[in-house]
Amino acid sequence: MEHGPGATENAREKANKEAEKLKKGMYRLTFVTGVRRGAGTKARARVVLCGETGKSESFLLGGRDDDAGGFITGSRRVYYVNTSNYLGEIYRVDVELADYSIAEVGCRWFLDQVEVYHELKGQEWIFPCRAWLGELGPPQRSLSPCLAPHLRELPKPDKPLQIVTAAQAYPHPDKVQAGFRASVKRQSGHAGEDAYFVFTKREDCKTHAMGVADGVYMWRESGIDAGEFSRALVMSAYDAVSDGTTDVLGIFRSAAERVKSRSMKGSSTFIVITVDPEEGRLSSANLGDSGFLLLGNNPDTSAIEVKFKSPQQEHEFGFPYQLGHQENSDSPDDAQLAAVPVTAGDILVVGSDGLFDNLPDNDLIEVLQEVQAKHSNRSQAMASALAQAIAAAAFHSSMNKNKATPYSRAATEAFDMVYSGGKRDDITVIVALLN
């Protein structure tokens, strides 16, 4: 056994290392309960943090034996948890009302938001919820972070937003020559391996939802039509919303599970977006290189600007994340989640990579300004004109061999060679005007 100053020094060093390790995994969680009547609960919450380096263990927090008396209406309850390791960027928080079925401790909770703060690095993430858990909603919700910090303080709308949507889709030119045609309808449509859906809120479902799936064409070499896979995904997502699912990741997972249960073959990128018109919040789950662009007027200059753009998700250039029947396909839990406040006057553009590979943001804004100049109000006619004009601009760009496009810039970067021109592909565009 070692004695003397050396032993003391070693013990101190070991203790410091243990303390440092603890700090690396130390997170402060703040649960904000809403101010609605009956919003609080004495039930416990089961919480899991999901980060880029892994998931935390499940933490059981709150409850009637808590010193604070549970999650009281209008309260902010702070808890400290240790995950043993630093989780990196936190992209999801899973919250479950653990005791919701036990009547005597309450079976409903209106959770406004969860705030996550990493003590050592000073990082903070805001996870909006603003929904019921338990009796008046699902007992478990997967929360996505508000990825636009400068937009977090926007107040919710005085009146529910009115959302006007339209879509347009073009197949790859070679598919048109082979006899393929697009189907463009208000609720759903497809072109080549691209497919989309739009769910308009109704009396029994306040959620407005939309999504795009882009099937991988190369499966045709194996005798598989990936267009069937992508169409099944979007229609399954539509059905999930219609059945009452409002959580964006829940819709995404439900669609993936329904397609898997049918043993369909193929693979596809997939994006699902929901808009809560009463809360003024957009939520998205995106796997792959489809995406969305949120546009609005700069409050100082009134000029149209990009408020938020979803990032693409690729394993490497030309190899996006995708759902599929193959063993090495990606999982719904790999989807990138985002929550962004929206307000009246915003314009949402959702599309497959055929749009975003070919049309730079500035070109898209120019198209938008040209269409707006021809329409005196933000009507269905304007939404339709926008969808058609944006899709047409992307198509013409894809056929231009000399144009600098997002695709040519990415290819130049990936292969260290100079590329120019667009990428011929299926093109799908959904436009939503938020009024």
Disulfide bonds with the S-S distance in Angstrom:
none
